[in-house]
Amino acid sequence: MRRKDIDGSESVPSFYGKELRWKREQAGLTLQQLAEGSFYGLSHLSEIERGERRMPRDLAEHVDRLLGTDGFFARRCEDVRKARRKGHAKYFEKVLESERHAESIEEWCPTLFPGLLQTEPYIRAVIRATHPLESPEKTDEKVRARLGRARIFDDDTTPEYWVVLHESLIRHPILPPAEMAEHLDRVVELARRPRITPQVLPWNRGAHPLMQGTAKVMTFPDAPPLIYTESPYSGDTIDEPPLVKQYRKAYDRLRAAALPPEASLAMIEEAAEDYRNDRHRH
């Protein structure tokens, strides 16, 4: 079977990937041989060569050592990371890519529904509140980009998604009642699919893990796990094993403190009905 060539002119990542494959083949190495000794799998490298994935710096340094490329890939991987997709913040680029390749995503957002669960009115309300002076065109671009992220739920290869929601999220009407009902209906619809599980942390649960911020835990079949935390205007990815382990244990304890999935789903459905019938004020 004839291999598919890579068009390096399509984008910075595809140019970088084409160069990687050329250097690897010039050295007489297979993808498996190049991956050996790193924390990453063959499929991870293959996707980098096709321009579908950015290369982490530690992997770039590993590649430079094996191929004798004098730091070329470590230097250029930063340029690839800077090749941003429209509609997303620079600090979010690594997460955007990681979501598509994740085996599982576990998320906690105490003050907002996570982006993957947001409907268009909810997205627009959050963006306008966060960036009130932004042009409508820029806001529209961000809305389209965020809606596009949720397409990872549209096929059978979707990652397993587990989210813990604070009860205040379903009680706080940041949209008109009818739109809040539609928003919660969307969460319920997703929860009825395989591999997507929401839990609700009751408002009166008291002190609990991860009270001070958000956490997104992503695992991969061919790479080490990754943690992402976010504030309104910045975000941070964490891959240091001790910190990753600490976050994962905290998330497990948080999940244990939340209502079971069935009770959580019933609470979300009830709240949607309350908004639909204009009973939420009472």
Secondary structure, DSSP 8 states (H G I E B T S, - for coil): -------TTS-HHHHHHHHHHHHHHHTT--HHHHHTTSSS-HHHHHHHHTTSS---HHHHHHHHHHHT-TTHHHHHHHHHHHS--TTS-GGGHHHHHHHHH-SEEEEEESSS--GGG--HHHHHHHHHHH-TTS-HHHHHHHHHHHHHHGGGGSSTT--EEEEEEEHHHHHS-SS-HHHHHHHHHHHHHHHTSTTEEEEEE-TTS-S-TTTTS-EEEEE-SSS--EEEEEETTEEEEE--HHHHHHHHHHHHHHHHHS--HHHHHHHHHHHHHHHHTT-TT-
